[in-house]
Protein backbone atom coordinates (compact mmCIF):
# COMPACT_ATOMS: atom_id res chain seq x y z
CA UNK A 1 0.00 0.00 0.00
CA UNK A 2 1.01 3.60 0.50
CA UNK A 3 1.08 4.63 4.14
CA UNK A 4 -1.07 1.76 5.38
CA UNK A 5 2.04 -0.42 5.39
CA UNK A 6 3.87 2.05 7.59
CA UNK A 7 0.90 2.20 9.96
CA UNK A 8 0.78 -1.59 10.13
CA UNK A 9 4.50 -1.72 10.83
CA UNK A 10 4.12 0.85 13.60
CA UNK A 11 1.27 -1.12 15.15
CA UNK A 12 3.32 -4.30 14.88
CA UNK A 13 6.30 -2.65 16.59
CA UNK A 14 4.07 -1.35 19.37
CA UNK A 15 2.51 -4.80 19.73
CA UNK A 16 5.94 -6.44 19.96
CA UNK A 17 7.07 -3.91 22.50
N, C-alpha and C positions, 0 to 999 in steps of 0.2 A: 504493500500500500504506500501511502505517502507519509503521513505523520502517525497514522494508526500504529504502524510497526514500532515507532519510537515509544508511543504511549504503552503499548503492550510490554515492551522491554522494561520500561520504568516500573510498571506494575509487577513484572516478574522479579525485578531486582528487589523491590520493596517486600515482595512476598518471601523471597529467599532470606532477606535480612530480618 
